[in-house]
């Protein structure tokens, strides 16, 4: 499944206003007609935050909102990129010498890092493509974009990559709310520090259990090698790691290595100067969040009468763990989560990398209208947070389809 490309569909462009507008702007910019169009959906992770790069399953869905790209192959070796939004300037570069500046979150960098990954298989390698921009991600975003199907969320598992349908409750809808706080994970160290903290926690846990720790990179590997449950891993974490932050010197003492070995053999280049690492908190979050994902799927399968309430409680627990143990929330996200719960959400949590961005809430369908109105007034109007159009800041959505290639009929 992971090696399949996106589906191809023939369409009458004139019957699709967005495609028609894109075609006209392309022709105006380049003086030619696109050969094909590509649709890539947005996604929301319902539960399972910051655990894909630790080897654990996540539970996202593609949303109906998407991005469209018009493409024309050319015989030269020059890539020319243009955006319909005038805020993003045109860009061109030689396809034979692509340089990506990891320090600047420029819009075209995301296209370039994808371009660098097209020589190899799509879904699995797209996860690696993101690392060209300096982000040590786990692959959820790219996987759901390719593997999504309309009407269902997906349990995404890794190594090997596979996706399982998860039927969501029919009596509830998922609402996305933008905190209007921007955090570019490729341009800041927060994200990559968390990746390294999880890697270090895995190594210390492996050494504590007399496993070959040097070859261990992910927390899931420790559990797999020990053959025990997530609940047992939480107990081992309590026993093996202390809540106080670890200094690089203490890590070296625990692992029996030099500071130079720590920096060159374990840490990534952009985390080599970090002075403290919180291993206990990060491992506790990952193992408990991985358990919540499996509980979420189990509840969806069994569909008890209080299904929405139970799923909401798991989402609330997830946010609490992201806020307190993984420390990837921010005051605005916490405020937005509280407002969503106050006005009828059974559960609400940050979604995505955190430190800004969006929340996702599970809302009973019969409360949706009042929920949207109240949240809009309480968060966006009172705080003058209409930085983006309202419809993009707060909206209900349902599981959408995956990536598509459109050919003009």
Secondary structure, DSSP 8 states (H G I E B T S, - for coil): -TT---EEEEE-GGG-HHHHHHHHHHHHHHSS--SEEEEEEEEEEEE-TT-GGGT--EEEEEEEEEEEEEE---SSSEEEE--SSTTS--EEEETTS----TTS--HHHHHHHHHTTTTS-HHHHHHHHGGGGT----SHHHHHHHH-BTTBEEEEETTTTEEEEE---TTEEEEEEE-S----TTTSSHHHHHHHHHHHHHHHHHHHTT--GGG--SHHHHHHHHT--HHHHHHHHHHH--SS-EEHHHHHHHHT--HHHIIIIIS-GGGTT--EE-HHHHHHHHHHHHHHHHHHHHHHHH--TTHHHHHHHHHHHHHHHHHHTS----HHHHHHHHHHHHTTEEEEEEESS-SSSEEEEEEEGGGHHHHHHHHIIIIIITTT--SS-HHHHEEEE------EEEEE-
